[in-house]
Amino acid sequence: MDNKEESPSKAEISNGTDGRSRSITDRFPIAPLVAAGRLMSFLSKQSYTVTAKRKFTLSAENNEKSKQASSVRNRSLSPPKISFSTMRNSTTTPSNLDRFSNTIRTSEAPTTPTPDTVGLDFNFDSVYTELRELADTNCKYFSEQKTDVCKRFERLLIQLLHSIDLSVPLIRYLTDNFHHFDYSPEVRASGYRSLVVAHGQACLRTLDILRQVDTKRVGLLFNLMYSSRLFQDLESWTKALLAMQRIIALSVKMVDYSEKKVDADHVPLDIELDYFKMVAFDSEYFFGRTCGFQFAPSMQKMLTLLLAGLATFYETYNRSISYAAASLATAPKYILFPEQRAKKCAAIFRDSDYLFCKSFWNIVDHDYVKMGSRYIVPNVTVSKYFQIGPEPIEIGSIIVPPPTASSGDDEANERAAGNIGAGSDNPTGSGSEQPRQLVNIKLLSNEIREGMSELPLKKTDLEIASTKILPMSDQLLIHIHGGGFIATSSTTHEIYLKPWALGLEVPIVSIDYSLAPEYPYPRAIEECFYAYAWILKNANKLGWTGKTLLLAGDSAGGNLVTIVTIKAIEAGLRKPDSIICFYTPFLLGYSMSPSRLMAIMDPLLNTGFLWRCLAAYAGIKADDEPPHDELESASISDQNDSLIGKRRKIEHSISSSGPIPSKSDSLSNNEIRPEYIRGDTYYTQLGDIMGSRQALLLRKLRESTLPNTPHMSPLRASDEILRQFPTTYLVACHQDPLLDDSITFARHLRSLDVEHHMVIPCARDPFIDDNIEFARRLRDLKVPHHLTVVDEWPHGFLDFGFAATDVAQYNIEIRNMLLKILQQSSINADNVASVPSHID
């Protein structure tokens, strides 16, 4: 067997490992990071692995007219230099897309995105052309053979050809309309682009398999050695492409009814039900051999292990010790058998409740996990937990009361993480009982600074013994952690917080807010705002002069950072000098956008988990009626068999491509108010698709007005508030369902002349629409901002530095970016202080 086709070369594996830790700090342990990466690489090797080098040179190998591509995608924090000249400006919906010939091959004009329209360094047109021709060649060969194996390949290749023929005109139409949804002509990013790029990536992987089939299909060895593996690989990728073709067809319909906006509140019923069908059944095709294909190779291995762990954890969740031990013994099957992993994880995402989601993500906050992290995370001098409150905080004439929102008394506390243990070993860990009106915070500092002794500091608060006392810092960073509002803590985010403290050489205060569902909205907001006011009042105790203040948060923490800024503006309190939001959801209310479709195939931030996190945070429960889902009465493995009938019952209604609606049809649907068209009949249909319990949850989410309030969804904040925003930096990921929201928000701020900076997230994050929409609104309000497109990394990449060398290296770039932001904020603060007081 050709090893070159099975695994990356040693040079590629070791690429970029030199000096990755020393550039952060000499305190960062190197050996454990290397060992962890090698272990994950060994465990997660799969037959479909494609090297980065081969992946981006396919056009050069087979088409001299195509441009040889770079082996590594752009990872810089600056936008790519791309031409706008080849972007087509079609603004009408073609009515004859469904009549394109199934034998379409090539045309004089490009039918697919080219590098300058997508922003990547490989030629999509040549990829689709070669894929179509190679599939056709192999199909003709197998049609002439008489064996059962060849007939199976022939039928599979016919499906693949049909999918490609349907996808190409749809992708061409999306390419024509990219410019309506981009942040600007210079910075081109949107959910539509991300969908097209993801489809192209899947085609690259499929093309690699077809080449192997083409070279090995003749002879006895093919039947004995290669046919089984290649057929399984090709079948997996064909199913993934068929599912993506349906997703792209749905996005084409969205282009019209959205009226060139990504914030679509009024969605035609048939389109919405098609979306839920994809969520319920198509996601399975992205969790097996194709897991994480849209991300960097190092993250694909990490995500494969993560899903295997998810499937194993479900089997041990709330089970007896003996049953859990047996399940753990068979856990490797979810790595060795991708199909079993895919079915199990798809069912978990579809049917599990938020207590299971909370318990799974809180594994990272378990005692044993934190003990192991001590060998990976560097030590800082000061690492102190303490509580503040319950006295009101008075700053001038402003009084900030302590948190008063009560916990959900009728909500059961989080169950232990399966049979592994009880959870955190510190009072600020996730899921812990929080005293009323007290807030937990953590101080991290590279050295002891003047004033910190007033906290006071004890020996147990010092990870490194030190007698050195530095002067107070002019700069302070306040951090709010993510976790979907339901999980993790500041401890779980020390993987990047401690390197930040060492590299930035400034104190960092991380707020451990109370978590849902035990403490739903608005408890987390009250605690974060109270901690913010306390920090302003007690700057000296933190070793801070009070000069420059930055707020940073990731995911749900970025949402809370934005809300704290809004509340500071509303209360007349001092604003932070800058805020930095990493892959943040800015719109928690229901809204369909193109990048939200990518959550269907996201193994980390799947659609089912997103719904449950939002419901828990909003205090919405779907357990007030007896559940009728199979999850309550049988294991998920049994459930998969019982769902076959349901799949057949509704699968026929999923159109392969679907006609593209005309504007008149779309408008007539949008004129009908949602409360009139989404009645009991609609939710009965939804129950047939998603199960009665999930349909009830979705109904409550749709009918609730809470997620659309400005204190949950910053995109709903008024222009008057947003116009007063400080300099804003947005760091998200392209395949994040909320990226488009961020760009729109940034545009709005720009129109209001407010300084903001948008760093567009990794091109693979499910919150990408949020960030794009947010950036657009910032831009419209004229808030100064930077918008940079970053590729390859998934949602939550800051926490994955331990697992992949390339992610760790990129996190160093993030740290350097923060250092520049701190320096610029200090300069701006000095300039403001130097302005004479009589000048307005």
N, C-alpha and C positions, 0 to 999 in steps of 0.2 A: 504493500500500500504506500502511496506517495505521501510522505510525511509533510512535504511542503504544502500540501493542500489541506492538511489537518490541523496544523498548529502554527503559531507565529514563530519567526526565527528568534534565535537567542539575542541577536542584536536589537530586535524590536522590543523584546521583553525587558531588556536592560536599559533601553533608551531613556535618558533623562533621570537616572537614579543618582548620579553623582552630585553630591552637595545639596541635596534637596532639603536636608534638615538643618545643616549648619547655617544656611542663609537666614533661618528664622532666629535661632539662638543656640548657643552651645549647650543649653540645658535640655534641649529636645533629644530624647533617646532615639537612637537610630536603629539599632538591631531589632527591637520589637516590631517596628514599622515594616522593616524588610521581611521579617519572618511572617507577619500577618498577611502581607501582600502575596508572598510565595505560596502560603497555605491556601488562600482563596483562589489563586490561579490554578493550583493543582486540582482542587476539589471541583472546580467549575468548568473544566475543559469539556467541550462538546464538539460533536462532529461537524457542526455547521460554522465553526469559527472561521472567520475570514480575516486575513491580515490587513492592516491599514494600508500597507504599501500596494498590495494587489488590488485593493478595493478602489483605489483612486487612479489606477493606471489602465483600466480596462479599455478606455477609448484609444489610448496610444498603442495598445497591443494589436488592435483589430481595425483601427480606422486612422490612417495617417492624417486625415483632415481634422481629426478631433484634437483638442488641446490636452497635452499631458497634465494631469492634475497633481496637486500637492498631496503628500502622504498624510499630512495633518491639517485639519481644519483650523480656521482662524480662531485663536484663543486670546487675542489681545483685547484690551479694553477700549479700543477705538473702532469706529465703524469701517467696514470694508470699502475700498475704492471701487465702486461699480458704476457702470455706465447706465444711463436711463434711455439711451437711444432706441433700444430694441423693444421697449415695453409697448405693447399694443394698447390702444385707448378705447376699446369697444365698451360702450355703456349700455347696449341693448342686450336683451336675452334672446339668443338664437332659438328659433322654434323647431329647428330640424336636427338637433343634436342626436335625437334618438333614431335618426334615419341614416347615421353614418354607416358605411359598409363595414362588415365584419372582416373584410379582407384588406383593410387599409394598410399600406406599408409605409410609404414615404411620400413626401410632397416637396415642392420647391421651397415653400416657406416652412420655417420650423413649426412643428406641431406640438412641441413640448417645451418646457422651460429650459432656457440656456443659462450658462453661468452668470451672465450679467443680469438676468431677470430674477434669479433665485438668490444669488449672493454667495454661492459656493464654487469651488474650483474644479468642477467636473461637468461634463457636457451631458445633460439629461437627454437631449435629442438622440445622440449616438447610443446611449444606454437602452432606450426604448426600441430603437431600430434593431440593434443587435439582439436584444432579448426576443423580439418578435421573430426575427429570422432564424435564430438558433432553436427556438421552440418549434417553429414550423418544420425545420430540417429534421429534428429528432422525432417529431410526430409522424412525418412521412416514413421515416425508417422503421419505427415500431409498427406502423400500420401494415407494413409488408411482411412482418413476422407473425408466426402462428402460436407462439407460446403464451401462456396466461400472464406471465410477467410483462411481456411486451404489450399485451392488450391493456393491462392496468396502466402502464406508462402512457399509452396512447390516449386513453380516456382522461387521464390527469392533464396531459399537455393540451388537449382540446379545451378543458376548463380554463387553463392558464391563458391560452390564446384569446378566448372569449373575454376574459377579464381585462386583458391589456387593450383589446380593441374597443371595449366600452370605456376604459379609463382615459385613453389618450384625448379624445375630444372634450371630455369633462375637464381634464387638466388644462387643456388649451383655453377653455373658457375662463377658468380661474386665473390663469396667467394674464388674460386680457383685462381682468378686473382687479389685479393686485393693487394697482396704484390708488384705488379708492380707499383702501383700508390701511395703507402704510402710514407710518408716523409722518414722513416727509419724503420728498423726492430724493433727498440725500441719504436718509436712514430708512431702509425698507425692511420692515418686519411686521408681520401680522399672522394671525392664526391660519389664514389661507395659504400663505407661503410655507408655513411649518408643515401643514398637511401634505403639500406637494413634495416638499423635501423628504418627508418621512416615506412617502410612496416611492420616491426615487431610491432611497436607501434600501427599501425592501426589494426593489427590482435588481439592485446591484448584488444583493445576497442570492437572489434566485438565479441570476445570470451565472454566478460562480458555480452553482450546482449543475446548471445545464451544461456548462463547459466540461465538468467532470463526466456527466452522462455521455456527452458527445465523444470523449476520448476513450471511454471504457465500455461502451455499449456492445462492442463486438467480441465474441469469444465466450468460452465456457466460464472464464473467471468472473465475467459480469454477473452471471446467474448465481455463482457460488459465493462470491465475496462482496460484490459492490451493489447489486440490485436492491437488496433489502434496505441498506442504509440510505442509499441515494433516493429511493422511492419515499422513505419516511421524511427525509429532509425536503424533497421537492413537494410532497403533499402538504407539509406544514407551511411552507412559504406560499404555496398556491392558495391555501385557505386564508392565510393572512392577507394576500393581495385581493382576494374576493371580498373579504370583510372591509378592507380599505377602500375598495372600489365603491361599496355601498356608502361608506362614510363620506367619500368625496362627492358622490352623487347627491347626498343630503346637503353638503356644504354648497353645492351649486344652486340648489333651491333656495338656500339661505341668502345667497347674494342678492336675489331679487326681492324677497319679502322683507329683508332687513333695511331696504332703501339706503344702502351704502353706509349703514351704521352697524356696529357690533353689539350694541346694547339693545337686544330685541326682546321686548316685554310681551308682545302679542305674536304668538306663534301659531300658525294654522294647525289644527288638530292632527291631520294626517302626518304632517312633518314631525310633530312632537312624538306621536306614537311610534313612528319609524325610528326615531332616536332611542326611545326606551327599548325597542326590540333589539337594537344593536347593543345597548348596554347589557341587556339580559343574556344575549346569546353569542354575540360576536367577540366579546372580550376574551373568551377561552382561547381563541386562535393566537393571542399575543403573549401567552404565559408559558408556553412550552419551549420548543426549539427556537422560537423567534423572540424570546424574552429580551427586552431592552435593546432591540436592534437599532433603535433610533438614537442611542447614546454612544459615548465613547466605549471602545472594547473593554477597558478596565471596569467601567460601570456595568456592563452587561454581565460580567462575572459576579459582581457584587449583588446585583438585582436577582440573578438566578438563585444565589444562596439565600437571599432574603425571602423569596417566594417559597423555597423549600422549607425554610424555617417557619413561615406562616402556616403552611399545610401541616407540618409536624405539630406546631403549637395548638392548632385547632383540635388535633386528636388527643392532646393531653389536657386541654382546657376543661377545668371543672370535672375532672375524672378522678377515679381512685388511683392510688399510688401504683398498684400492680398493672392497671390498664395503661397508665402513663409510661411506665417502664417498658412495656411491650411495644408501645407506639414509638418510643425513642429508639428502640432497637431496630425498627424497620424504617427509620427516617431516611436513610440513604436512598431509598427507592425514589424519592421525589427529586433527586439529582440524577439518578441513573435512568429514570423513565419520565421524560418530559411530558408525555401525554397525561399521565396520572397527575402530575403537578398542575398542569393547565386546568383539568377538570375540577380538581379540588379547589384551587384558588379562585376560579371563576364563580363557583358556588358560594364560597366564603364571602367574596365581595358582594354577591347578589343578596345573600340571605342573613348574614350575621348582624348582630345588634351592636350598638355603640359601646356597650360594656366589654364586649370581646375586643373591639378595636382599641379601646383604651388600655386594656390589659396587655395586648400584644405590644403596643408601642412603649408601654411602661416597663417592658423587660430591660430596656437600656438604663432604667433607673434602679435596677435591682442591686442588692448588696454585692453579689458575686461579680456582676458585670462591672460595677464601679471599682471593685478591687483589681480586676484585670486592666481597667483603663489607666490605672496608676503607672503601668509599665509603658504606656503609649503617650500619655499626656505629660508635658513638661511641668515641673514644679515652679511655682511663683513664691515670692517671699511671704506675701500677705494673702491669705484665703480665709475670710471671716464671714460666718453666718451670724445674723442678728435680726431682731425684730424691732419694729418701730410702731408707735401708737400707744394708747388710743386717743391722745389729746388732739384737739383741733390745732391746725397749724396756721399761724397768723403771719402774713408777710405784708407789711404796710397796712392798708385797709382791707386786704383780701384775706378771708378766712376759708381754709380748706378743711372740711370735716373729715373724720375718719370714715372708713367704709361702713356703710349701714345696710347694704343689700344682704338679705339673709340667704342661707343655703336652702336648697330644695329639700325640705324635711321629708317629703314623701318619696324621695329618690334614694334607692339603696346605694350605699357606698361601693366604691370599686371593689370588685372581687380580686382576690390574689391572682397573681400571674400564673394561672394554671396550678400546677403542683410544685412550682419551683421555689416559692417563698412568699414572704409578706410584702416585700417591696423595699422602700427607701430606708436608709439608716440615719437619716438626718431629718430635722423638723421641717425642712423646706422641700422635701422630696415630693414628687407627684403623688396624688391620691391621699396625702396625709390630712389629718383633721386640723383645721386652722382655727385658732382662737378668734372670737369675734373682735372686729375693729383693730386687729393687729396685722401687720404686713411683714413678710419675710423678704429680706434682701441679702445679697452677698457682695462683699468687697474683694476685688482682686487687684493686686499691685505688685509691680516688679521689685519695689523696695519699700521700706517703711518711710513714710513722709511725715513732716511736722503736722501736728494736730491729730494724727490717727490714734495717739495714746488716749485721747478723750473718749474713745468708743466704749471701753478700753480694749487694747490688744492683749491677748494672753499667749502663752507658749503654744497652746493648741491651735492658735490662729496663724501660726507661722510654719509654713512648709519647709522653709530654709532658714536656719538660725542666722540672724544678722544683727549687728550692732550699729550699722550705718543708718543714719537718718537724713534723708534728702529734704531739701526745701519743698514747699508746697508746689504742686503742679498748676500751671496756668490752664490746663486742659483736663476735661473729664468726659468719659464716655459712659452713657447710660444704655444698658442693653436689656431688651425684653425678648425672652425666648419664644420659639414657636412650638408646634405640637398640636395643631388643630384645635386649640383651646381646651383639649381634653387630656393631654399627656405631656410627659417629659418635664424637665426642670432646668435650672441654670447649671446643675452638675452635669447633665447629659450634653450640654453645649460647651463644656470646657475644652473639648477637642480643638476648638478654634479660639475660645475666649482667652485661655492662658497664653497661647502664642501671641495673641493680640496684645495682652498686657505686657509681655516681655518685649515684643518688637516695637510697639508704639511708645512704651515707657511712660504711660499715663495710667492713673487709677481707672478701673472699670467697675461700675456698680450694676449688677444684674438683679432684676426684680423677679422674685418667685411668687407670681400671683396664684390665687386659688383657681382650681380647674373645674370645668364642667364634667359631668352633669351635676355633681354635688353642689357646685357653686356656679350657676348659670349667669348669663348677662343680667345686670351690669356689674357684677362683683369684680371681675378682672379689671374693668376700666376704673372703677373706684379705687382699687388698690394701687394700680399703676399711677394714677394721677396723684394720689396721696403720697406715694413714695417720691414722685417727682417734686412735689412741693417740699417734702422733708429734706430732700437733697439740696434744694435751693436755700433752705433755711439753715442747714447744718453743713455748709460747704467745708468749713475748716476741719471738721471731724473726719472728713474723707481725704484730707491732704490736698485740697483744691482751693485755689485762690478765688474761685468764682468768676473767672474771666471768660473762658470758652467752654461751651457745653454742646455736646453732640448726643443725639438719640439714634440708636440703631436697633433694628429688630428683624428677625427672619420669619417668614411665613405668617402665622397668626400674630407673632410678635411685631411684625411690620405693620399689621393692621392696628394693633394697640398703640404703637409709636405714633401713627398718624392721628388716632383718636385723642391721645394725650396732647398733641400739638393743637388740635381743634379746641379742646377744653381749656388749654392755657390761653388761647386767643379769646375765647368766650368769657373767661374769668378776668381777663386783663393781667394775667400773670406773665412773667418773663417767658419769652419763647426760646426754644433751643436755637443755637446759631445755625445748625444744619440738622437734617434728619436723613438717615440712610435706611432704605427699606429693601430687604432681600426677598425676592420671589414672594411678593405679598398679595393676598386677596383683598382688593379694594371694593369689591361688590359682592356682598354675601346674599343679597336677594336673588330670586330666580331670574335668570337671563340666559338665553342661548346665544352662543357666539361660536365662531369656527374653531377656536382653539379648545373650547370645552369638549369638542368631539374627540380631542386627543386623549382625554382622560379615559376613554374606553380602552385604549391600549397601553395606558401607563401602569406599570406594575407597582409603582411606589405610591402614587396619589390617584388611585382609581376612583371612578365616579361614585361607587357605593360608599367608600370611606368618606368622601367629601360630604355627601348628604348626611351621614350620621354625625360627623363632627359639627356641622351647622345646626342640626336638630338638637344636639346635646347642649351647645352653647346658647341657643335660643330658648332652651327649656321646653322643647317640643318632644313629646313621647308618643310612640305608637303602640304602647302596650296596655292601653285601657280597654282593648277588645281582645278576646281570645284569638291568638294567632292561628292561622290555618296553613302556614307554610310547612313544607316537609322537614325543614330544619328542626322543628320542635319535636317531631315524632320519629325521626330516623337520622342516621348518619348521612353525611354528604355523599358518600360513595353510593349509598342506596338511592339517594335523592336524584342522582344523575340519571338513573334508569327511569325513575318515575316522571322526569321532566321531558323525556323523549316525546311523549304524546302531546304535551303542551307546546313543545317546539314545532312539531308538525302541524299543530292546529293553527298557529299564527304565522309560521315561517313563510307560507305561500303568499302572504300579503306584503312581504318585503320585496320591493322591486329591485331588479338587478341594477338598473341605473336610474329608472324613473324619469318620466318626462319632466322637463323644466317648466315650472309654472309661468304663465304669462303675467305681466304686471297687473292686468285687470283682475285675474283670479286671485292674485296675492292680496291686492288691495281690498277686494270684497271680503276676504277672510279676515283681514286685519280690522275692518270696520266693525266686526262683531265683537262685543266686549267679552273678555275671557270668562267672567262669571256666568255668562249666558251659555257659552258653548262647552264649558267644562263642568257638566253636571254629573249626576249619578251614573249615567250610561257611560260617559267617558272614563270615570274612575273604575267602573266594572271592567271595561276593556283593559285598563291599566293593571288591574288586579290579575287578569288572565296572563299578562306578560310578566309582571314583576313579583306576583304573590300578594295576597291580601294585606299583609302587615306592611310591606314596603309601599304599596299603593296608598295605604292610610297615612304613612309618614310623609310621602310626597304631597298628598293632598293638604296636610297640615302646613307643610312648608310653603306651598303655593298660596294658601289662604292667609297666612300670617303676614302682617304688615311690619313686624319688628325688624326683620333682616334688611329692610330698605330704609331704616332710619339712619341719619348721618352718623350716629355714634356706633353703628355697626358697619355701615357701608360708606366710607369716606367719599366715594364718588357722588353721593347724594348731598354732600355739604353745599352750602350756598356759596355763590361767587364772592360775597362780602367776606366770608371767612377764609376762603381759599386765596383771596387776593393778599392776605396778610401772612401767608405761609413763608417760613424761612427757606433758604436754599435747600432743595430737595434732590436727593440722589435715589434712583430706583434701579435695583439690580434684580432682574428676574431671569426667566428661561423661556426660550422660544416655544417649547412644547408644553407650556403651562396654560390651562384653560382660561386664565384671566389676563393674558398679556395684552390683548386689544383694549381692555378697560384702562390699563395704565397709560397707554399711549394717548387715548382720548383725554384722560385727565391731565396729562402733561400739556397737551395742546391748549386746553382751557386755561391753565395757569399762565401759559405764555401770553395769551390774549389779555390777561389782567396785569401784565408787566410785573409779575412776581418772579423772582429768581428761583430757578429750580434746575436740577440736574437729573437726567435719567440715564441710567446704565441699563440697557435692555438686557434682560436676563438671558440665561442659557437658552439656546434655541430648542430646548426639549422639556420645558416645564409646563405643567397643567395650568398654571396661573398666568400664562403669558398674555392673554387677552386683557386681564385686569390691569397689568402693568402698561400695556400699550394705551388702553383707554385712559388710565390715570395720567400718563404722559401727555396725551392729546389735550386733556383738559388743562393741565398745567401750562401747556403751550398757548392755548386760547386765552388764558388769563395773563399771559406774558410773565409767568414766574420763571426765573432763570433756571435752566436745567441742562443736564448732559444726557444724551441718549446714545448708548453704545450697544451693539449687538454682540453677544457672547454665545458660543455654540458648544455643543457636546454634553454639557452637564445637566443632570436632572434636578428636579425640585429637591431642595435640602442638601445641595452639594457641599455646603460648608461643613457638614457633619461627617462627610465621607473621606476626609483627608487621610485618615488612618488606613483606609482600604486600598487606595490607589495612589501611586507616586505622582501621576499627572494631576490628579485633583489636589494633592498636597501642594504641588508646585503652583497651581493656579491660585490656591488660597493665599500663598505668599504675595501674589500680585494684588489680591484683594486687600491684604494688609498694607501694602505699599500705597494703594489707592486711599485707604483710610488715613494714612499718614499725610498724604497731600491735602486731603480734606481738612484735617486738623490744622495744618499749617496755613491754609487759605482762610479758614474760619478765624484764626488768631489775627491774621493780617486785617481782615475785615473788621474785627472787633477793635483793633488799634485805630483804624481809620475812623470808625464811628466815635471813639473816645476823643479823637483829636479835633472833631468838629466843634467850633465855639457854640456855647449853649444858646446864644441869641439867634442862631440860624435854624430855621425850621427844617 
